[in-house]
C-alpha cells in the first residue's frame, strides 16, 4: 500500500510522538521522580544536619554541666568520714588523748575497742517540727483564716522534707572505752565534735555509757576502801568496795562511747572529651576524619 506524502508525514509525526511518549515514561519520568525523591531526601538530611549542628553547639554547656555536677558530688563526699581501720581508729583517739590537760589528768583509752565492718545505712532527712496547737476557741477566733495560714506556713518546710525518702549510704559503727574524770568528759566529747567539724566528717555519737555516774567519788585514794556507817550513823571500819578487777580509781570511771561514721563514695572524674570546635565542619576534612 502506497502512502501519500501527507500520510507519510502524519505517520512520521505519530511515530515520533509514540517514541517521545515512551521515552518520557521509560526514561524521563523515572529520572524526574528519582530527582524529586532525592531532593526531598536532601532537604530532610539538611534539616537534620542543621539540628545536629545546633545540638553540637550544646556540647560546651553539657561538658560544663557534667563537670559542675562532678564538683558538687566531690564537695559532698568531702563532708563525710574517710574509712578507718582499727589502727587508724586508735590513732584518731590518741589525737585527743595527747593534749596537755588529758595527759595531766591521766585520761586513757582502754583496750576494748570495737570497729565494725562497713555496711549500708539509711539516713533520713533531719528537720524540726514546730508545735502547732489548735483547739475549738482558737479555730473560732480565726475569722479571716490568717491563723490557719500562719500554721500552714510554719509546717511548710516540714511537709516538704517529710515527703523525701531516706538516702542509703555506707556507715561503720565504732565503740571505744576511756577512763576519765568527770570534768574531762564533756571536754572529751566536745573534742570529738570539734574534730568532726574541723575535718568535715559525718560522725554521730549514738550513746555514752558510764560505769559509775558518780565517778567513784566515794572511793578512798589509792585503797579502793569506802568509809561506812552503822545504823545510828556512827563511822565504822572501812569496807573495801574496790574489786580491783576493773581498776576503779577515785574520781574516775570508764565511759563507753558508741558512734557511727558515715562514708560516701567519691565520684570518679568524668572524661567529657576535648573542647568543641565548630570550625571543624568548615571544608571537607571532617568527612574522612576517624574518631579517636
ABEGO torsion letter per residue (X at the ends): XBBBAAAAAAAAAAAAAAAAAAAAAAAAAAAAAAAAAAAAAAAAAAAAAAAAAAAAAAAAAAAAAAAAAAAAAAAAAAABBBBBBAAAAAAAAAAAAABAAAAAAGBBBBABBBBBBBBBBBBBBBBBBBBBBBBAAAAAABAAGAAAAAAAAAAAAAAAAAABBBBBBBBBBBBBBBBBBAAAAAAAAAAAAAAAAAAGBBBBBABBBBABAAGGAABBBGAGBBBBBBAAGBBBBBBBABAGAAGBBBGBBBBBBBBBBBBBBBBBBBBAEBBBBAAAABEAAAAABBBX
